Amino acid sequence: MEFPEVLQSTRVFNYGGDGASINIDDKVFAEKKILAVDSNFFQVFTGSFLTGDVNTALQKPGTAVVNESTAKRYFGSVENAMGKNLKVEFRQFTITECAGTGPGNLISNSTCSCLRLVSRA
């Protein structure tokens, strides 16, 4: 079934259900809100980025976008978070962008990250 009024769609699901563990080196963080999304997520939902490029965000599998407060909590600063790896439930992701916080930013919640799990067919 097609809907001509729908220009673009994206899939979003709560990764880890009620929560997931984020492992960074020997540290473990318990997070409640982690989204697994399609590569076009930031073309459907807009927001501001502090680092990285909204046009290339999540284009590669195994990449992650975190928000500013999450980057600071995990790595001390946004700059230190870029290019770093983290494991979510035994899958490794590389942080490629950091989203700003504020009105209209979907991932501005302090415990929200977006992950790209697999390539779209």
N, C-alpha and C positions, 0 to 999 in steps of 0.2 A: 504494500500500500504506500503510495506517495502522497506527500502534502506539499503543494507548490509554495505555500507560505513559509515553509521551513527552509531557510537558506543553508544552514550548516548545523550539524549535531556533533556531540562528543560524548564519550562514555566516562562516567565517574563512579568509583565505588570506594567505600570505606575499607581501606587496607588494614587487615588485622582485626576486623570486627570491633570488639569492645576495647581494643588497645593492642599495641605492639611494642616490642623492645627495639630500641635503636642502639647499636653497638658502635662505638668509636674508640678504636684501640682497646684499652682495658676498661673503659667507662661504659656503663649501661644506663640508658634513659628510658623511662616508661612514658609512652605517648598515647593519647586517646584519639587524636584526630590526624590521620594520615590519609591522604587521597591518592588513589592510583588512577591515572587519567590517560587519555589519548594524546597524541602528539599535537593535535589542533586545539587543545584545551584553552590556551591563551589567545586564540583567535575568536573563540566563542565568548569567553569571560575575560573582561579587560581588567587591567590593574597597572600600577606603576612598578618599575624595576629600579632598584638601587644599583645593581651590577648586572651585567649580562645583557642579552638582547631578547625582547619579547618575541621577535620574529624567528629566532632560532631555539627558543626555550623548549626543552623536551623533544627535540627532533631525533635524538639518538636514544635507543633503549638503554636502560641502566643509568639515566640521569635524574637529577632531583633539583627542585626549586624549593628553597626554604625562605621563610620570612625573616625579617631583621632580628626580631627578638630570639628566634630559634638559633640563628647564626651566632649571635652573641652568647647565648647560653652554652652552645656546644663548643665554640671555638674562640670566644673572647671578642671577636669583631667580625663584621661582614667580610672584610678583606681577607682575614685568616680562613674563612669558610670556603672561599672559592677554590675549586679543584680538589677539595678534600673528599675522602671516601667515608661512607658510613654503611653499616649493614642493618637491614630491616628484615627481621625474621629470616636470616641466613641468605639474603640476597644483597649483593653489593651495589651501591649507587654512588655516583660522583656528582657533587654539587656544582652546577654550572651557572646558576642564576640565584639572585636574592631579590625577593619582592619587598616593596616598601609596605608600611602599615598605613592605615587610614581609611576613610570612607570610600566605599566602592571596591576595595581590594578584597577579593574572595578569600585569599589566604592570609588575611591580616590577623586572624585569631592567633594568639601566642603559641598554640600547640599544633599548628597546621603546617604540613609540608605536602608538596605534590611530587609524585614519583612517576616515572615512565617505565613500565614493566617490560613491554614487548613491542615489537614493530607492528604496525598496522599492515594488514594484507592489502 
